[in-house]
């Protein structure tokens, strides 16, 4: 990553492709910042690469976060799914924005031939063949039933309303964070650009406190806000993010912004400069 390039670009993707490349994996909601990568653009670049070199490299779309968001909050988004011929498989997490209980995830292949049979376990069960694509053969089905219930109960309009509200709350949080001196917002929850999340960093000129110290102050108020580096050129710089889901209301957002403002005011009023110690960041399992 670079300050001017947070996502994988089509031009950058093809420079890493060679005879050993089995797939290119753009993310529909990058973990670090929540922004969507350009699946259609990367596919077009790979089409051009194949025309020039003969290399035919498929795409797997990591839509763990955005797969259950984009169809409902930005239906006119550039094609990222099986409308793009080079996309052979897509994964999405039901327990994230799919609104299902923890433990359910989905993966789709364009056609059966795109899933090599060597990756499928064929289990003889009660006299029949039970093919499975997971490490363990038997798992509870409660999460799958809950996901089905959400589909039937909420429908397209329900998912659109829930995630649309989450985007609106995220944008309200982003506006509040951006109004603080020295804070720079990288993703403001815009549904055309990424998932309902807000990501920010401090301007280099801020010397009175660090984001690690802000995390500690917020934890005293019950908020767990990760402080973490990006990769590449940004591996030595700290960032923070919040993820907005349906249980994070506008009232909670305003309480959060109040606590952020109070923490920043406290940290900025200390006589000693920051940097004497580096508190450990919140580690989520």
BELVEN-V789856 format. One record per backbone hydrogen bond with DSSP energy under -1.0 kcal/mol. NH is the residue of the N-H (numbers start at 1). CO is the residue of the C=O. Records with the same first field share a line. If there is no record, write none. Layout:
NH->CO ; CO
This chain:
2->5
5->2
13->9
14->10
16->13
17->14
21->18
24->58
28->62
29->27
30->35
34->30
36->193
37->27
39->37
42->38
43->39
44->40
45->41
46->42
47->43
48->44
49->45
50->46
51->47
52->48
53->49
54->50
59->86
60->24
61->89
62->26
63->61 ; 91
66->28
67->63
69->66
70->66
72->69
73->69
74->70
77->74
84->81
87->84
88->59
89->59
90->108
91->61
92->106
93->64
95->104
99->96
100->94
106->92
108->90
110->88
114->111
115->112
119->116
120->117
121->132
123->130
125->128
128->125
130->123
132->121
145->141
146->142
147->143
148->144
149->145
150->146
151->147
152->148
153->149
154->150
155->151
158->154
159->155
160->156
161->157
162->158
163->159
164->160
165->161
166->162
167->163
168->164
169->165
170->166
171->167
172->168
173->169
174->170
175->171
176->172
177->173
178->174
179->175
180->177
183->180
184->201
186->199
187->199
193->190
194->190
195->34
197->195
198->242
199->187
200->240
201->184
203->182
206->203
214->210
215->211
216->212
217->213
218->214
219->215
220->216
221->218
222->219
223->218
228->239
230->234
233->1
234->231
235->232
237->234
239->228
240->200
242->198
244->196
248->245
253->249
254->250
255->251
256->252
257->253
258->254
259->255
260->256
261->257
262->258
263->259
264->260
265->261
266->262
267->263
268->264
274->207
